[in-house]
Amino acid sequence: MSPRLIAVIAFVAVVSGAAASVITWIVIQPPAAPVSASGAAGTSSSSDQEQRQHREQFFGGNPDRDIRGGQEMKPRW
C-alpha cells in the first residue's frame, strides 16, 4: 500500500468518526429548558398542564367505573 492511500484512508476514518460523534451528540443531547426573562423559576406552561392532564386521563382511568365484574384471565397451567 502506498503511503498516500494510507493517509487518505486515515483522513476518511477521522472525518467519519467526527461526523458520527456530532450526530450522536445532537441525537442524545436533551432539549434545553426554557429560561424565564425574570430569572426566577416560572410556573408550568399550558403545554405542561395539558400533558399532565392527558397523562392522568390515560393512566388514571375512571375511578367510578367497576372493573371487577368482567371476565378474569385464567392461568395457563
N, C-alpha and C positions, 0 to 999 in steps of 0.2 A: 504494500500500500504506500502510496506517495504521501509525503508529509502534508501536502496541500489538501488531499482528501480527508485525512485525519482531522485537520483544522476545521474544515467545513462541517464534518460530522459533529465535532465538539461544539461548534458555534450553534448548529441547529439544535443540539441537545440542550444547551444552556437557554436558548431563546424559548424553546417549547416548555422547558421546566419553569421559566419565569412566567410565561403565559398561563400555565396550569395553576401556578401559585396565585396569580392575580384573580383568576376566575374562581378559584376555591375561596379566596378571601371575600370576594363580592357575594358569593352564594351563602357562606356561613355567617358573615357579619350580621349581627342583629340590627334591626332598624333603630334609628336614633330616636330618643324620646323627645317630644316637643318641649321646648323651653318657653315658659311664660315671660312676657315682657317685664313684669314687675320683679322677677327673680324668685318669687315665692312659689311654693307648690300650689298649682291651681286645682280647681275642682275637676271631677271627671267630666269629660265632654259628653255630648249627647250620643256619639257613636259608642262610647264605653258603656253608657247606660243601656243602649239598645242591645249591645252584645250581651250584657249581663242578663237582661230581661229574656232575650232569646234562649240563652243557656238555661235559665231557670225553667222556662216553659218546656224545653226539650227534655232535660234530665229530671226536672222536678216532678212531672206528672200531675195528675189531678188528685188531690188528697181526698175528695169527696167520692171518688169512684171506688166501688167494691171490686177488688181484683181477685178475691179468694173464691168466688163462685164458679170460676171457669175450670176447664179440664186441666189437670196437672200432669206433668210428664212422669212416666213410669221408668224405673231403672231398666237397663238392658241386660241384666244378668239373669 
